[in-house]
Amino acid sequence: MFGYVLFNPAGADESEKKRYRYYYCGLCKALEREHGRNAAKRLSYDLTFLYLLLSDLYNAPEKEEKEHCIMHPLTKRTFIDTSLSTYCADMQMMLSWYSARDKAEDDGSVKAAAFVRAFAETEKMLEEKYPRQSGEVRKNLALLAAMEKENIRDIEKPSRCFASVLASVFAPFEDNWKTRLEKIGSGMGHFIYVLDAYDDLEKDKAKGRYNPFSGRKKDESLREDVRQELLTAASFATEALEELPLDDNLSILRNIVYSGIWSGFGEKKKAK
C-alpha cells in the first residue's frame, strides 16, 4: 500500500523540488543508519511526507549533509537530517515488516518472507521502543485480517482499520499535537486504503484475493463512489493540516495533500 502519498513536481518551484528531494534522501540515510543498507530499500514517499510534517511542526533543527548512497554511489547526494529522522525510519520499518509479513502469508512471496526473517529482531526492538504505536498497528491489522476472512464488502470497515494504523504512526508523542496528527494520519490511511483497493480490483479478482469492491465492476459508477470516499478522506486530513503551525515545509505538504495524492487516481488537483 505504499507509494500513494506523492509529491507533484509539476506544481512546485525549484526550491520546493530540491527541499523535497533533500528530505527524501534524508529518510533514506536514516533507514540505512538505523537499520542497515537493505532497510534503505524500503524508503517510501508516504513516510517522507511524515518526515516533512513532523520536522516542521516540532521546529527540528536541520543538518544539511552530502554523502554517497547505495542508489547513487558515484556522486554525493545532499540530504537533510533532523531529530525526527530516526522516528520516521523506525515507523517505515515497522510498517514495512507487517506489509511483508502479509505478502508472505497471502501470496507466498519468497522475497517478502526473507525480509520478515531478516528483520524479525528489528521488529521486536521496535515493539519495545514504541509500545503504543506497535500495539495499535498489530491490533488493527489483526482486525483487518479478520474482515478479509469474512469477505466484508463495506469499504468503510476495513479502511477504518488502516486509518487507525496510520493515525497511531503519525503521532510520535503524547502532546498537544497528538489529536491533529492522528487526524491527518487517519485521513491519509483511509485515502490510501480506498485507492489501493480500487487500483487492485481487477488483479485481486483474477487471483481470487480479497477486495472490498470485488462485488462491483470497475465502471464509472464505482469510480464516482471511490472519488467521493477519497474526497472525504482528503478533506479530513487537510482540515487538520491547516490547523497546525507549519511554515518551512507547508507549501510542499500542501502540494502533496491537495495535488500529489490525487495523481494515483488519475486526477490533477491544484495545490494551494
N, C-alpha and C positions, 0 to 999 in steps of 0.2 A: 504493500500500500504506500510505500514511499515514493516521492517524486512529483507530487501534485502541487506542492506549495512553491510555485515557481516565481522567479523574478522576470519581469518583462523588459528586456533591454531596449525594445523599440520605444518604450515610454519613459526612458531615462536619459539624463545627460551623461557626459563622460565621467564627471566626478562621482556620480552615483554608481555607474558601472564599475569603476575602479574600487570604490569602497565596498561594494557587494563582493567583488572578487577577493578582496583582502580578507574579509570575514569568512568567506567560503574556504579559502586556503588556511585561515587561522583555525577553523574547526578541524580541518584535515590534519594539521600539525598536532593539535591537541589529542586527536584519536591515536596518532602514531606515538606520541609522547606517553600517553597514559596506558595504552593497551597494545602497542606493537604495530609493526608495519602492515600486517594483514588487516588490522582493525580499520586502518585508513580507507580501505576499500569499501567500507560501509557508510562512508560520508553521504549525506543526503541534503537536498535543498530544504526539506522540512525542518530539520534541526538547525540549519543555518539561519532560518527565519527566527527561531527561538534564540539563537546566539545574538543576533542583531537586536532583538527585542529586550532581552534581559540586560545586556551590556549597556544599552541606552537608559533603560528605566533605573538601574542602580548606579548610574554615573560611574561605571567601572573605568579606571584609567587605562588608556590604550597603549600598548607597547608595539610599535611597528618594527618588524624584523624582516630579514631576507635570507632565505636558505634554499638549498636544493631539496627536492622532494621525489618520491617514488614515481609520480606521474610526469615530472619534468626534471629528469636527472642531469641535463646538460646546462640548464640556465637556472639561476637562483630566482625564486618567486617571493614577492613581498606578501606578508601576511600580518594580520592584527591579532594580538593575543591580549585577552583581558582576564580578570579573575573569574569570569563566568564560563570560560572555555572548558574547564575540567568538568563542570556540571553538565554542560551540553554534550560533551563527548561521552560521559557516563550514561546519559539518557539515550544517546544514539545506540550505544552498545546494548543497553537493556532492551530496547525495542527491537533491535536487530536480532538479538538472541531469540526472543519469543517468536518473531516472524520466521526465522529459520527453523525453529522447532516445529511450528505449524506446517511449514512447507515440507519438512522431512516426514511428518506424520501423514499429511494429506496426500502428497504427491509422490512420496518415496524418493525424494531428491537426495542423491548421494552427497552432493556438494553441500546442501543445507545441513545434512546430518553430520558431516565432518566439521562444519562451523560450530554446531551445537556442542560437539565433543571437545573441540579445541578451546572453547571459551566457557566451559561449564564452571570452572573455578572463578572466572571473572564474574559470572552471573551471581554466584554465591556471595562474592565480595560486595557486589552492588546491592544485593538484598539486605545485607547487614548495614551497609553505608546509608541506604535510603529506604528504611522500612515502610514509610508511608507511601511513597511512590510505587515501590515494588509490590506492596500489598494490594494497592488499587489496580495495578496492571494485571497481576495474577487473578484477582477476583473477577474483574470484568472480562478478561479473555476467557475464563472458565465459563462465565455466563454466556458469552458469545458462542463458545463451542457447543454448549447445551442447546442453544437456539438453532444452531446449524443442524444438529441431530434431529431436532423436532421439525425441521424444514419450515421455520417461521417465514411467512411471506410479507409481514408488515415491516417495511423498511425502518420505521421509527424505533422498533425494539432493538435490533442488532446495532443500528447506528448509534443509539444512545450508549451502548456499552463501549464502543470505540471512542465516542466523545468523552466518556469518563476516563478512559485511559490517557488521552492527551491532556485532559484537564489536570490530572494529577502531575503529569510530567512538566507542564508549563508553569507550575508554581513551586519554585525551589525552597521557599521559606514560609514560615508561619508569621506573616506580617500584614500590614495594611493593604498590600497589593495583591494578596493571595486570591481574593474573590474575583477580581477583574482578570487576573492572569488565567484563572481556571475557566472563566467565561470565554476568553479568546481560544484557549485550548479546546474547549468543548465545541465551539462553533467550527473550528478548523477540523476537529476529529469527525464531526458529523458530515462536513463537506467532503472530506477525503473518503469516508466510507461509502457514501452515496455515489460519488463519481467513480470510484473503483468498481463498485458493483455494476454500474451502468456500462462502463468500459469493458468489463469481463463477461458480460451476459452471454454472448454467443459462444465464447470459448468455454465458459463453465457448462453451458448446455451440452456442447459437443463432448465434453469429458465427464458428464454426469456429476458435476460438482455442485455444491450448494450455492445458490444465489437468490437473494430475496425477490428479485424480479423475474425469476425463471418461469413464472406462470404467464408472462406477458411477452408480446412481440416488441422488438426494438423499432418502434414506429414513432410517428410524430406525437401521438398521444402520450407515450411513455416519456419521450424527450421533454415534453412540456411539464409533466409531473416532476421529472427529475430537476428540471430548471427551477421550479418553484421550491423544491426541497433545498437546492443549492443556494437560492436567494435568501431563504430563511436562515440557513446556517451561516452564510457570509455576513448577513446583517447582524446576527448575534455576536459574531467575533469583532466586526468593525466598530460596533457601538462601544464595546469595552475598550478597544484600542484607542479610540478617540478620547476616552476619559483619562488616559494615562499622561503624565507629564513627560512626553518624549520630545526630543529635539534633534540630536545628531543623526539618528537613523530614521526619523519619521517619514521622510519622503520615500525612502526605499521600502519601508514597511507598508506604506500606503500603496505603493506600486504593486506590491505582492497581493495584498488583500482585495484591492479594487480592480486589479487587472490581471496580474500573473496567474492566479489560481484558476481563472476562467479559461485560460488557453487550453487546458486539458479537456474542456467541454466544447471547444471549437468556437468560442465567443471571445470577442475582444471588448473589454470594458475600459473606460477611460479612467486612468489613475488620477486621484485628487492632487 
